[in-house]
């Protein structure tokens, strides 16, 4: 009966979400003597919905743990050989379960907003929770009518199939929940924006309420993208960290727009400018999150990340996307002219640079969107199939990012409203030092124009961040007695900005050196052969068979030496899972702060002779370190004490 109880809990959650979405919103618009009581329904409804969906989610987890193969979804994505931790992660390993995870995270976000918004005006809370309730209605209707994970298989299967072998990895246990926390988290920024449009109160208070929620969602999305990229690097066997896959793009686009939204909210909060633009960015970020849901679940994409599903499900999401975005833009078109221009600023000011950065980020998201959707449109119109790959994205994306990185370091030096040349005069020394450092580094690792440009931009960002901190602390003044006091009074948002910007600099170094100086050889090798790559000798020692919990594998042993000194022993595998399917490659990697040695077994071309991929990847770890610094900077900004509002001080 447990699956039936889970299904019934989802039905009740749908009814509660409908109540939460309609009554508080209607009461906030209608007013009257009973409006307060109707608006008060929003919070208990949010809590009730969270409890019901959590109960349903626990029922599905129990079905996987107990190997209940009378549930069709369990029989399709698990078996008795699957280790327990993968049986639990298999809950979100397919379409129905991942959709339930999406709804689970949505109701937890809704409950968090309900619990942490007691200092906000009652009508604002009612509108925000009402909008989030209507979003829940759409997704609960989706799961109940087209994608119920509790559908029975009678008679039950004697044995289940298997979780996709690509997903049988520790990284994929955490990657989907983190990414969904970001995707769904943008619904909070969207709900605050719609609530502000309904009330016509696009002021600094609205931006201050919305910004920490947006930051937290952006942090989760940053971590989710980082973990997915890291998983692709070591799990897919080709050593790439980003392939511009359509589903990768589906998460990258809302991240780019979310980055612009964070900066725009900052301007609206501090200066009262960008009000209309900020609302539009909030709508765009959530719309792109919904678009990603459509791409993954519509069956229009072929990807290692995508769920092959019934096109009717894609149609449901497409209609829901059209309703949400269409209604939001209509409301925006109605309200935006009444908002006003907000605070004015000169052409040369911090606001101007932030606006240019925002436009570049949105343009970059637009180029990614075009490259992702254009092949789908051509295919849908019967005009043939084309492939848009890395050459397109790198050609159009990099020229947009280069000026953005230039402005990144200069922006904090400019004053609000109106700046002058003296504000950035000292940056000429930073620029000169950045170019000299880049040239010196390029001479050491190999000269090329793109390498020099990438390293110069990275050094510009890092040196600019350090220089701004030194100026902010006034370390060059004669009186240094209050240095420690100035250090302790710097707000969390400032440290967050500084560390996130520095993380981008570290990330750019990693990308530049990996793209410019990596070495990759695919060579046939047999036991006893030695191959030289990047100053290292790789000796093929031999092969042996090993058994895993639900797979058998051929494991190679390779000794790595440099100048006769032993560096590492690498053990790549070629796995065959008991459920069948294509063999899986498990790469072996010797990691270091300045390089990775990457080795993967390919195919056996003749008896005892294997194709082996050997790669020397300089500074690839800096890509991951930069991403983590970016997320940590966002966390410091979200924890800024300015956002810990006391009751009654909203």
C-alpha positions as CSV (number, residue, x, y, z in Angstrom):
1,X,0.0,0.0,0.0
2,X,3.0,2.4,0.4
3,X,3.0,3.4,-3.3
4,X,-0.7,4.1,-3.2
5,X,-0.2,6.2,-0.1
6,X,2.5,8.2,-2.0
7,X,0.3,8.7,-4.9
8,X,-2.6,9.8,-2.7
9,X,-0.2,12.3,-0.9
10,X,0.6,13.9,-4.2
11,X,-3.1,14.3,-5.0
12,X,-3.7,16.0,-1.6
13,X,-0.6,18.2,-2.2
14,X,-2.2,19.3,-5.5
15,X,-5.4,20.3,-3.8
16,X,-3.4,22.2,-1.1
17,X,-1.2,23.9,-3.7
18,X,-4.4,25.0,-5.5
19,X,-5.6,26.5,-2.3
20,X,-2.3,28.2,-1.6
21,X,-2.1,29.6,-5.1
22,X,-5.6,31.0,-5.4
23,X,-6.9,32.2,-2.0
24,X,-4.0,34.4,-0.7
25,X,-3.5,36.0,-4.1
26,X,-7.2,36.7,-4.5
27,X,-7.4,38.2,-1.0
28,X,-4.3,40.4,-1.5
29,X,-6.0,41.9,-4.6
30,X,-9.5,42.1,-3.3
31,X,-8.9,43.4,0.2
32,X,-11.8,43.8,2.7
33,X,-12.4,42.6,6.2
34,X,-11.7,38.9,5.5
35,X,-8.6,39.5,3.5
36,X,-6.2,39.0,6.4
37,X,-7.7,35.6,7.3
38,X,-7.5,34.5,3.6
39,X,-3.9,35.7,3.2
40,X,-3.0,33.9,6.4
41,X,-3.8,30.6,4.7
42,X,-0.6,30.8,2.6
43,X,1.8,29.8,5.4
44,X,0.0,26.7,6.7
45,X,-0.7,25.6,3.2
46,X,3.0,25.9,2.3
47,X,3.9,23.8,5.3
48,X,1.2,21.2,4.6
49,X,2.2,20.9,0.9
50,X,5.9,20.4,2.0
51,X,4.9,17.6,4.4
52,X,2.7,15.8,1.9
53,X,5.3,15.9,-0.9
54,X,8.1,14.8,1.5
55,X,5.9,11.9,2.6
56,X,5.4,10.9,-1.1
57,X,9.1,11.2,-1.8
58,X,9.9,9.0,1.2
59,X,7.4,6.4,-0.1
60,X,9.3,6.3,-3.4
61,X,12.7,6.0,-1.6
62,X,11.3,3.1,0.4
63,X,10.1,1.3,-2.8
64,X,13.7,1.5,-4.1
65,X,15.3,0.4,-0.9
66,X,12.9,-2.5,-0.6
67,X,13.3,-3.5,-4.3
68,X,9.6,-3.2,-4.9
69,X,9.4,-4.3,-8.6
70,X,5.6,-4.0,-8.6
71,X,6.3,-0.3,-9.1
72,X,7.1,0.3,-12.8
73,X,9.5,3.1,-12.2
74,X,11.5,1.0,-9.7
75,X,11.6,-2.0,-12.0
76,X,12.9,0.3,-14.8
77,X,15.7,1.9,-12.9
78,X,17.0,-0.5,-10.2
79,X,17.8,-4.1,-9.5
80,X,18.8,-6.2,-6.5
81,X,22.6,-6.1,-7.5
82,X,22.6,-2.3,-7.3
83,X,24.4,-1.0,-4.1
84,X,22.1,0.7,-1.6
85,X,23.5,4.2,-2.1
86,X,22.8,3.9,-5.9
87,X,19.4,2.5,-5.3
88,X,18.6,5.7,-3.3
89,X,20.1,8.0,-6.0
90,X,18.1,6.0,-8.6
91,X,15.0,7.7,-7.2
92,X,16.0,10.7,-9.4
93,X,17.8,8.6,-12.1
94,X,14.8,8.7,-14.5
95,X,12.1,11.1,-15.6
96,X,9.4,10.5,-13.1
97,X,11.6,10.4,-10.0
98,X,13.6,13.4,-11.1
99,X,10.4,15.3,-11.5
100,X,9.3,14.3,-8.0
101,X,12.7,15.6,-6.7
102,X,12.0,18.9,-8.5
103,X,8.7,19.2,-6.8
104,X,10.2,18.1,-3.4
105,X,12.8,20.9,-3.7
106,X,10.1,23.4,-4.8
107,X,8.0,22.8,-1.7
108,X,11.0,23.0,0.5
109,X,11.9,26.4,-1.0
110,X,8.3,27.4,-0.5
111,X,8.3,26.3,3.2
112,X,11.6,28.1,3.7
113,X,10.2,31.4,2.3
114,X,7.1,30.9,4.5
115,X,9.3,30.4,7.6
116,X,11.8,33.1,7.0
117,X,9.6,35.9,5.8
118,X,7.7,36.8,9.0
119,X,9.2,40.3,8.9
120,X,7.7,41.1,5.5
121,X,4.3,42.7,5.0
122,X,1.4,40.2,5.0
123,X,0.3,41.1,1.4
124,X,3.8,40.6,0.1
125,X,4.1,37.1,1.7
126,X,0.6,36.2,0.4
127,X,1.6,37.1,-3.2
128,X,5.0,35.4,-3.1
129,X,3.6,32.2,-1.6
130,X,0.6,32.4,-3.9
131,X,2.8,32.5,-7.0
132,X,4.9,29.6,-5.8
133,X,1.7,27.7,-5.0
134,X,0.6,28.2,-8.7
135,X,4.0,26.9,-9.9
136,X,3.5,23.8,-7.7
137,X,0.0,23.3,-9.2
138,X,1.6,23.1,-12.7
139,X,4.3,20.6,-11.7
140,X,2.0,18.5,-9.5
141,X,-0.5,18.3,-12.4
142,X,2.4,17.3,-14.7
143,X,3.4,14.4,-12.4
144,X,-0.1,13.2,-11.6
145,X,-1.4,13.2,-15.2
146,X,1.6,12.2,-17.2
147,X,4.5,11.0,-15.0
148,X,3.3,9.3,-11.9
149,X,6.3,7.5,-10.3
150,X,4.0,5.2,-8.3
151,X,2.4,3.5,-11.3
152,X,2.0,-0.2,-10.7
153,X,3.5,-3.1,-12.8
154,X,1.2,-6.1,-12.2
155,X,2.4,-8.8,-12.0
156,X,5.6,-7.4,-10.7
157,X,8.9,-8.2,-12.4
158,X,11.1,-10.9,-10.9
159,X,14.2,-8.6,-11.3
160,X,14.5,-5.0,-12.2
161,X,16.5,-3.5,-15.1
162,X,19.3,-1.2,-14.0
163,X,20.2,2.4,-13.3
164,X,22.0,3.9,-16.3
165,X,25.7,2.9,-15.7
166,X,26.7,6.5,-16.4
167,X,24.8,7.5,-13.3
168,X,26.3,4.9,-11.0
169,X,28.8,7.4,-9.7
170,X,29.2,9.2,-6.4
171,X,29.2,12.6,-8.2
172,X,25.8,11.9,-9.7
173,X,24.3,11.3,-6.3
174,X,24.8,15.0,-5.4
175,X,24.8,16.7,-8.9
176,X,21.0,16.6,-9.6
177,X,19.8,17.8,-6.2
178,X,22.4,20.6,-6.3
179,X,21.4,21.6,-9.8
180,X,17.7,21.4,-9.0
181,X,18.2,23.6,-5.9
182,X,19.5,26.3,-8.3
183,X,16.8,25.7,-11.0
184,X,13.9,25.7,-8.6
185,X,15.5,28.4,-6.4
186,X,15.1,30.9,-9.2
187,X,11.3,30.5,-8.7
188,X,11.7,32.5,-5.5
189,X,13.2,35.4,-7.3
190,X,10.5,35.0,-9.9
191,X,7.8,35.0,-7.2
192,X,9.1,38.1,-5.6
193,X,9.3,39.9,-8.9
194,X,5.7,38.9,-9.8
195,X,4.5,39.9,-6.3
196,X,6.2,43.3,-6.7
197,X,4.6,43.8,-10.1
198,X,1.2,42.9,-8.8
199,X,1.6,45.4,-5.9
200,X,3.4,48.0,-8.0
201,X,6.1,48.3,-5.4
202,X,9.4,47.9,-7.2
203,X,11.6,49.6,-4.6
204,X,14.8,49.0,-2.7
205,X,13.0,46.9,-0.1
206,X,11.8,44.4,-2.7
207,X,15.4,44.0,-4.0
208,X,16.7,43.6,-0.5
209,X,14.1,40.8,0.2
210,X,14.8,39.0,-3.1
211,X,18.6,39.2,-3.3
212,X,19.6,36.7,-0.6
213,X,17.2,34.1,-2.0
214,X,18.6,34.7,-5.5
215,X,22.2,34.4,-4.2
216,X,21.5,31.1,-2.5
217,X,19.8,29.7,-5.7
218,X,22.8,30.9,-7.8
219,X,25.3,29.3,-5.3
220,X,23.5,25.9,-5.7
221,X,23.4,26.2,-9.4
222,X,27.1,27.1,-9.5
223,X,27.9,24.0,-7.4
224,X,25.6,21.8,-9.5
225,X,27.3,22.9,-12.8
226,X,30.7,22.5,-11.2
227,X,29.9,18.9,-10.1
228,X,28.4,18.0,-13.4
229,X,31.4,19.3,-15.3
230,X,33.8,17.5,-12.9
231,X,31.7,14.3,-13.4
232,X,31.9,14.6,-17.2
233,X,35.7,15.1,-16.9
234,X,36.5,11.9,-15.1
235,X,33.5,9.6,-16.0
236,X,33.0,9.9,-19.7
237,X,36.5,8.7,-20.5
238,X,37.5,11.5,-22.9
239,X,38.9,14.0,-20.4
240,X,36.7,16.9,-21.4
241,X,35.3,19.2,-18.8
242,X,32.8,21.0,-21.0
243,X,31.4,19.9,-24.4
244,X,28.6,22.5,-25.0
245,X,26.1,19.6,-24.8
246,X,22.5,20.9,-25.1
247,X,21.6,19.8,-21.6
248,X,24.8,21.4,-20.2
249,X,23.6,24.6,-22.0
250,X,20.2,24.2,-20.4
251,X,21.7,24.8,-17.0
252,X,24.3,27.3,-18.1
253,X,21.8,29.8,-19.6
254,X,19.9,30.4,-16.4
255,X,23.2,30.7,-14.5
256,X,24.4,33.5,-16.9
257,X,21.1,35.4,-16.5
258,X,21.1,34.7,-12.8
259,X,24.6,36.2,-12.5
260,X,23.2,39.3,-14.3
261,X,20.2,39.3,-11.9
262,X,22.4,39.3,-8.8
263,X,24.3,42.4,-9.9
264,X,21.1,44.1,-11.1
265,X,19.4,43.5,-7.7
266,X,22.4,45.1,-6.0
267,X,22.0,48.3,-8.1
268,X,18.2,48.3,-7.4
269,X,18.8,47.9,-3.7
270,X,21.5,50.5,-3.3
271,X,20.7,53.1,-5.9
272,X,17.0,52.5,-6.9
273,X,18.0,52.0,-10.6
274,X,17.4,49.1,-13.1
275,X,14.0,48.3,-11.6
276,X,12.3,47.2,-14.9
277,X,15.5,45.5,-16.0
278,X,15.8,43.6,-12.7
279,X,12.2,42.3,-12.9
280,X,12.8,41.2,-16.5
281,X,15.9,39.3,-15.5
282,X,14.0,37.5,-12.8
283,X,11.4,36.4,-15.3
284,X,14.1,35.4,-17.8
285,X,16.0,33.3,-15.2
286,X,13.0,31.3,-14.2
287,X,11.8,31.0,-17.8
288,X,15.2,29.5,-18.8
289,X,14.9,27.1,-15.9
290,X,11.6,25.9,-17.3
291,X,13.0,25.8,-20.8
292,X,15.8,23.5,-19.4
293,X,13.0,21.3,-18.0
294,X,11.3,21.1,-21.4
295,X,14.6,20.3,-23.2
296,X,15.4,17.5,-20.8
297,X,11.9,16.0,-20.7
298,X,10.5,16.5,-24.2
299,X,12.4,13.8,-26.0
300,X,13.8,16.4,-28.5
301,X,17.4,16.0,-27.3
302,X,19.8,13.1,-27.4
303,X,22.2,13.5,-24.5
304,X,23.8,11.5,-21.7
305,X,21.9,13.9,-19.4
306,X,18.5,13.8,-21.1
307,X,15.5,11.6,-20.2
308,X,14.0,10.0,-23.3
309,X,10.3,10.5,-22.7
310,X,6.9,10.6,-24.3
311,X,6.5,13.8,-26.5
312,X,3.2,14.4,-24.8
313,X,5.1,15.2,-21.6
314,X,7.2,17.7,-23.6
315,X,4.0,19.3,-24.8
316,X,2.7,19.6,-21.3
317,X,5.9,21.4,-20.2
318,X,5.8,23.6,-23.3
319,X,2.2,24.7,-22.6
320,X,3.1,25.4,-19.0
321,X,6.2,27.4,-20.0
322,X,4.1,29.4,-22.4
323,X,1.5,30.1,-19.8
324,X,4.0,31.2,-17.1
325,X,6.2,33.3,-19.4
326,X,3.2,34.7,-21.3
327,X,1.3,35.8,-18.2
328,X,4.5,37.2,-16.6
329,X,5.4,39.3,-19.7
330,X,1.8,40.6,-20.0
331,X,1.9,41.6,-16.3
332,X,5.3,43.2,-16.9
333,X,4.1,45.1,-20.0
334,X,1.1,46.4,-18.0
335,X,3.1,47.5,-14.9
336,X,6.5,48.5,-16.2
337,X,5.5,51.9,-17.6
338,X,4.2,52.9,-14.1
339,X,7.5,52.0,-12.3
340,X,9.5,55.0,-13.5
341,X,13.2,55.1,-14.5
342,X,14.6,55.0,-10.9
343,X,17.9,56.7,-9.9
344,X,19.7,58.4,-12.7
345,X,23.4,58.0,-13.4
346,X,26.1,59.3,-15.7
347,X,27.5,57.5,-18.7
348,X,30.7,56.8,-16.8
349,X,29.7,55.3,-13.4
350,X,29.5,52.0,-11.7
351,X,25.9,51.7,-12.7
352,X,26.9,52.0,-16.4
353,X,29.6,49.3,-16.2
354,X,27.2,47.0,-14.4
355,X,24.6,47.6,-17.0
356,X,27.1,46.8,-19.8
357,X,28.2,43.6,-18.0
358,X,24.5,42.6,-17.6
359,X,23.9,43.1,-21.3
360,X,27.0,41.1,-22.2
361,X,25.8,38.2,-19.9
362,X,22.4,38.2,-21.4
363,X,23.8,38.4,-25.0
364,X,26.0,35.4,-24.1
365,X,23.0,33.5,-22.8
366,X,21.2,34.5,-26.1
367,X,24.0,33.0,-28.2
368,X,24.0,29.8,-26.3
369,X,20.2,29.7,-26.6
370,X,20.4,30.2,-30.4
371,X,23.0,27.5,-30.8
372,X,20.9,25.1,-28.7
373,X,17.5,25.7,-30.2
374,X,18.3,26.4,-33.9
375,X,19.1,22.8,-34.8
376,X,15.8,21.7,-33.1
377,X,13.8,24.3,-35.0
378,X,15.3,23.1,-38.3
379,X,14.5,19.5,-37.5
380,X,11.0,20.4,-36.4
381,X,10.4,22.2,-39.7
382,X,11.7,19.2,-41.7
383,X,14.6,21.2,-43.0
384,X,17.2,18.6,-42.1
385,X,19.5,17.9,-39.2
386,X,22.5,20.0,-38.3
387,X,25.0,19.8,-35.5
388,X,26.1,23.0,-33.6
389,X,29.1,22.1,-31.6
390,X,32.0,23.7,-29.7
391,X,33.4,25.7,-32.6
392,X,30.3,27.8,-32.8
393,X,30.0,28.3,-29.1
394,X,33.6,29.1,-28.6
395,X,33.7,31.5,-31.6
396,X,30.7,33.6,-30.4
397,X,31.0,33.2,-26.6
398,X,34.6,34.1,-26.0
399,X,34.4,37.6,-27.8
400,X,31.5,38.5,-25.5
401,X,33.2,37.3,-22.3
402,X,36.5,39.1,-23.0
403,X,35.2,42.7,-22.6
404,X,33.1,41.5,-19.6
405,X,36.2,40.3,-17.9
406,X,37.9,43.6,-18.6
407,X,35.1,45.5,-17.0
408,X,34.9,43.1,-14.1
409,X,38.1,44.4,-12.4
410,X,37.4,48.1,-13.2
411,X,33.8,48.2,-12.0
412,X,34.4,48.2,-8.2
413,X,36.8,51.2,-8.6
414,X,34.1,53.5,-10.0
415,X,31.8,55.6,-7.9
416,X,28.0,55.4,-8.0
417,X,26.1,57.9,-10.2
418,X,29.1,59.7,-11.6
419,X,32.8,58.7,-11.8
420,X,35.9,60.3,-13.2
421,X,39.2,59.2,-14.8
422,X,40.9,59.6,-11.4
423,X,38.9,56.7,-10.0
424,X,40.6,54.2,-12.4
425,X,43.9,56.0,-13.0
426,X,45.8,53.6,-10.7
427,X,44.5,50.7,-12.8
428,X,47.1,51.5,-15.5
429,X,49.7,50.0,-13.3
430,X,47.5,46.9,-12.7
431,X,47.1,46.6,-16.4
432,X,50.8,46.9,-17.1
433,X,51.6,44.3,-14.4
434,X,49.0,41.9,-15.8
435,X,50.4,42.1,-19.3
436,X,54.0,41.6,-18.0
437,X,53.0,38.6,-15.9
438,X,51.0,37.1,-18.8
439,X,54.0,37.5,-21.2
440,X,56.4,35.9,-18.6
441,X,54.0,33.0,-18.1
442,X,53.5,32.5,-21.8
443,X,57.3,32.4,-22.4
444,X,57.6,29.7,-19.7
445,X,54.8,27.5,-21.1
446,X,54.8,28.4,-24.8
447,X,53.8,31.6,-26.6
448,X,50.5,32.1,-28.4
449,X,48.2,35.2,-28.8
450,X,45.2,33.5,-27.2
451,X,47.3,32.2,-24.3
452,X,48.7,35.7,-23.6
453,X,45.2,37.2,-23.8
454,X,43.7,34.7,-21.4
455,X,46.5,34.9,-18.9
456,X,46.5,38.7,-19.1
457,X,42.7,38.9,-18.4
458,X,43.1,36.5,-15.5
459,X,46.0,38.5,-14.0
460,X,44.0,41.7,-14.6
461,X,41.1,40.4,-12.5
462,X,43.3,38.9,-9.7
463,X,45.6,42.0,-9.4
464,X,42.6,44.3,-9.7
465,X,40.8,42.5,-6.8
466,X,43.9,42.7,-4.6
467,X,44.5,46.4,-5.5
468,X,40.9,47.3,-4.6
469,X,41.2,45.5,-1.3
470,X,44.4,47.4,-0.5
471,X,42.8,50.7,-1.4
472,X,39.6,49.9,0.6
473,X,41.8,49.2,3.7
474,X,43.9,52.3,3.0
475,X,47.1,50.4,3.8
476,X,49.3,53.1,2.1
477,X,48.2,55.8,4.5
478,X,50.6,56.9,7.3
479,X,48.1,56.2,10.0
480,X,47.8,52.4,10.2
481,X,46.5,52.2,13.7
482,X,42.9,51.5,12.6
483,X,43.8,48.9,9.9
484,X,42.4,46.0,11.9
485,X,39.2,47.9,12.6
486,X,38.8,48.7,8.9
487,X,39.5,45.0,8.1
488,X,36.8,43.8,10.5
489,X,34.2,46.2,9.3
490,X,34.3,45.2,5.6
491,X,30.8,43.7,4.9
492,X,30.3,40.1,3.9
493,X,28.9,41.3,0.5
494,X,32.3,43.0,-0.3
495,X,34.3,39.9,0.6
496,X,31.9,37.8,-1.4
497,X,32.4,40.1,-4.5
498,X,36.1,40.0,-4.1
499,X,36.4,36.2,-3.7
500,X,33.9,35.5,-6.5
501,X,35.8,37.8,-8.9
502,X,39.1,36.2,-7.8
503,X,37.5,32.8,-8.5
504,X,36.7,33.9,-12.0
505,X,40.4,34.8,-12.5
506,X,41.5,31.4,-11.2
507,X,39.0,29.7,-13.5
508,X,40.2,31.7,-16.5
509,X,43.8,30.6,-15.8
510,X,42.7,26.9,-15.7
511,X,40.7,27.2,-18.9
512,X,43.4,29.1,-20.8
513,X,46.2,26.7,-20.0
514,X,44.1,23.5,-20.5
515,X,42.8,24.7,-23.8
516,X,46.2,26.0,-24.9
517,X,48.7,23.5,-23.6
518,X,47.0,20.2,-23.0
519,X,48.6,17.1,-24.8
520,X,46.4,14.2,-25.8
521,X,47.6,11.0,-27.5
522,X,45.5,8.0,-28.5
523,X,47.9,5.2,-29.0
524,X,47.8,1.3,-29.4
525,X,49.7,-0.3,-26.5
526,X,50.3,-3.8,-25.3
527,X,51.9,-5.1,-22.1
528,X,55.4,-3.8,-21.8
529,X,55.0,-0.8,-24.1
530,X,56.1,2.6,-23.0
531,X,54.7,5.9,-24.3
532,X,56.1,9.4,-23.6
533,X,53.6,12.3,-23.0
534,X,54.4,15.7,-21.5
535,X,57.7,14.7,-20.0
536,X,56.2,11.5,-18.4
537,X,56.7,7.9,-19.4
538,X,53.7,5.6,-19.2
539,X,54.5,1.9,-19.1
540,X,51.7,-0.6,-19.7
541,X,52.3,-3.3,-17.1
542,X,49.4,-5.6,-17.9
543,X,45.7,-6.4,-17.5
544,X,43.6,-8.4,-15.0
545,X,39.9,-9.1,-14.5
546,X,38.1,-7.7,-11.5
547,X,34.6,-8.1,-10.2
548,X,32.4,-5.2,-8.8
549,X,29.0,-5.4,-7.1
550,X,27.1,-5.4,-10.3
551,X,29.7,-5.4,-13.1
552,X,32.8,-7.2,-14.3
553,X,35.8,-5.3,-15.5
554,X,39.2,-5.4,-17.2
555,X,41.6,-3.3,-15.3
556,X,44.9,-2.1,-16.7
557,X,48.0,-1.2,-14.7
558,X,50.2,1.6,-15.9
559,X,53.3,2.8,-14.1
560,X,54.1,6.5,-14.6
561,X,57.7,7.8,-14.2
562,X,59.6,11.0,-14.9
563,X,63.4,11.1,-15.3
564,X,63.4,7.6,-13.8
565,X,61.5,8.5,-10.7
566,X,58.2,6.8,-10.0
567,X,55.2,9.2,-10.0
568,X,52.1,7.1,-9.9
569,X,50.4,3.8,-10.7
570,X,47.2,4.3,-12.8
571,X,44.4,1.7,-12.9
572,X,41.9,2.4,-15.7
573,X,39.0,0.0,-16.2
574,X,36.7,-1.1,-18.9
575,X,33.5,-2.2,-17.2
576,X,30.6,-4.4,-18.4
577,X,27.5,-4.2,-16.3
578,X,25.4,-7.3,-15.5
579,X,22.3,-5.6,-17.0
580,X,24.1,-5.5,-20.4
581,X,24.6,-2.5,-22.6
582,X,27.8,-0.9,-23.9
583,X,31.0,-1.3,-21.9
584,X,31.8,1.7,-19.7
585,X,35.2,3.4,-19.4
586,X,36.5,4.4,-16.0
587,X,39.5,6.7,-16.4
588,X,42.4,6.8,-14.0
589,X,43.7,10.2,-13.0
590,X,46.8,11.3,-11.1
591,X,45.9,14.7,-9.8
592,X,48.1,17.6,-8.9
593,X,47.9,21.3,-8.3
594,X,49.5,22.2,-11.6
595,X,48.6,19.2,-13.8
596,X,46.5,16.0,-14.2
597,X,47.7,12.8,-15.8
598,X,44.7,11.3,-17.4
599,X,44.5,7.7,-18.8
600,X,41.6,5.8,-20.2
601,X,41.3,2.3,-21.9
602,X,39.7,2.4,-25.3
603,X,38.9,-0.7,-27.4
604,X,40.9,-3.8,-27.9
605,X,42.0,-3.7,-31.5
606,X,43.5,-7.1,-31.5
607,X,44.4,-9.6,-28.9
608,X,46.4,-7.9,-26.1
609,X,46.6,-4.6,-28.1
610,X,44.5,-1.8,-26.7
611,X,43.9,1.8,-27.7
612,X,44.9,3.9,-24.8
613,X,44.1,7.6,-24.4
614,X,46.9,9.5,-22.5
615,X,46.5,13.1,-21.6
616,X,48.6,15.7,-19.8
617,X,46.3,18.5,-18.7
618,X,48.1,21.5,-17.1
619,X,46.3,23.4,-14.4
620,X,42.9,21.7,-14.9
621,X,42.4,21.6,-11.2
622,X,42.3,25.4,-11.3
623,X,39.0,25.2,-13.2
624,X,37.4,23.4,-10.2
625,X,39.1,25.6,-7.6
626,X,37.9,28.7,-9.4
627,X,34.3,27.4,-9.5
628,X,34.4,26.6,-5.8
629,X,35.8,30.1,-5.0
630,X,32.9,31.7,-7.1
631,X,30.4,29.7,-5.0
632,X,32.1,30.6,-1.7
633,X,32.0,34.2,-2.7
634,X,28.3,34.0,-3.3
635,X,27.9,32.3,0.1
636,X,29.7,35.2,1.9
637,X,27.5,37.7,0.1
638,X,24.3,35.8,1.0
639,X,25.4,35.7,4.7
640,X,25.9,39.5,4.8
641,X,24.3,40.7,8.1
642,X,22.3,43.4,6.2
643,X,20.0,40.6,5.1
644,X,19.3,39.4,8.6
645,X,16.3,41.7,9.1
646,X,14.7,42.1,12.5
647,X,11.0,41.8,12.8
648,X,9.4,45.1,12.1
649,X,12.4,46.5,10.3
650,X,11.5,45.5,6.8
